[in-house]
Amino acid sequence: MNMNEEWWGINSLSDKNELGVEKRIPRKIYYELKALYTQDLLPKNVKEENLQE
């Protein structure tokens, strides 16, 4: 089974189990990207409601 996460190297697939199901296994880059997307990038003195689009 091909999936975008596997193509980009974010996840790998396990071997098929007895039911023929492959598990997605997150690689190191998954956790690094997750940390980037969950951190607050705005300085503490800037409020989001004051930002213009």
GUMAR-717676 format. One record per residue (C-alpha): x, y, z; residue number from 1; residue in three letters. Coordinates in steps of 0.1 Angstrom, whole numbers, plus 5000, padded with zeros to 4 digits. Layout:
BEGIN
east: X, north: Y, up: Z, nr: NUM, rest: ALA
...
***
This chain:
BEGIN
east: 5000, north: 5000, up: 5000, nr: 1, rest: MET
east: 5015, north: 5033, up: 4990, nr: 2, rest: ASN
east: 5007, north: 5065, up: 5009, nr: 3, rest: MET
east: 5020, north: 5100, up: 5009, nr: 4, rest: ASN
east: 5036, north: 5098, up: 5043, nr: 5, rest: GLU
east: 5056, north: 5068, up: 5031, nr: 6, rest: GLU
east: 5066, north: 5085, up: 4999, nr: 7, rest: TRP
east: 5080, north: 5115, up: 5018, nr: 8, rest: TRP
east: 5098, north: 5093, up: 5043, nr: 9, rest: GLY
east: 5077, north: 5104, up: 5073, nr: 10, rest: ILE
east: 5062, north: 5070, up: 5080, nr: 11, rest: ASN
east: 5073, north: 5035, up: 5071, nr: 12, rest: SER
east: 5052, north: 5004, up: 5069, nr: 13, rest: LEU
east: 5056, north: 4973, up: 5089, nr: 14, rest: SER
east: 5055, north: 4938, up: 5075, nr: 15, rest: ASP
east: 5019, north: 4925, up: 5071, nr: 16, rest: LYS
east: 5005, north: 4907, up: 5101, nr: 17, rest: ASN
east: 4984, north: 4876, up: 5100, nr: 18, rest: GLU
east: 4954, north: 4896, up: 5089, nr: 19, rest: LEU
east: 4973, north: 4912, up: 5061, nr: 20, rest: GLY
east: 4974, north: 4946, up: 5077, nr: 21, rest: VAL
east: 5005, north: 4969, up: 5076, nr: 22, rest: GLU
east: 5011, north: 4992, up: 5106, nr: 23, rest: LYS
east: 5024, north: 5028, up: 5100, nr: 24, rest: ARG
east: 5056, north: 5034, up: 5119, nr: 25, rest: ILE
east: 5065, north: 5071, up: 5124, nr: 26, rest: PRO
east: 5101, north: 5079, up: 5117, nr: 27, rest: ARG
east: 5123, north: 5105, up: 5135, nr: 28, rest: LYS
east: 5113, north: 5132, up: 5110, nr: 29, rest: ILE
east: 5076, north: 5128, up: 5120, nr: 30, rest: TYR
east: 5084, north: 5139, up: 5155, nr: 31, rest: TYR
east: 5106, north: 5167, up: 5144, nr: 32, rest: GLU
east: 5079, north: 5181, up: 5121, nr: 33, rest: LEU
east: 5053, north: 5177, up: 5148, nr: 34, rest: LYS
east: 5075, north: 5198, up: 5172, nr: 35, rest: ALA
east: 5078, north: 5225, up: 5145, nr: 36, rest: LEU
east: 5041, north: 5227, up: 5139, nr: 37, rest: TYR
east: 5031, north: 5227, up: 5176, nr: 38, rest: THR
east: 5055, north: 5254, up: 5188, nr: 39, rest: GLN
east: 5044, north: 5290, up: 5192, nr: 40, rest: ASP
east: 5063, north: 5310, up: 5166, nr: 41, rest: LEU
east: 5050, north: 5345, up: 5177, nr: 42, rest: LEU
east: 5070, north: 5365, up: 5202, nr: 43, rest: PRO
east: 5053, north: 5367, up: 5236, nr: 44, rest: LYS
east: 5045, north: 5404, up: 5232, nr: 45, rest: ASN
east: 5026, north: 5400, up: 5199, nr: 46, rest: VAL
east: 4989, north: 5391, up: 5200, nr: 47, rest: LYS
east: 4973, north: 5372, up: 5171, nr: 48, rest: GLU
east: 4943, north: 5395, up: 5169, nr: 49, rest: GLU
east: 4966, north: 5424, up: 5161, nr: 50, rest: ASN
east: 4981, north: 5407, up: 5130, nr: 51, rest: LEU
east: 4969, north: 5416, up: 5095, nr: 52, rest: GLN
east: 4964, north: 5390, up: 5068, nr: 53, rest: GLU
***
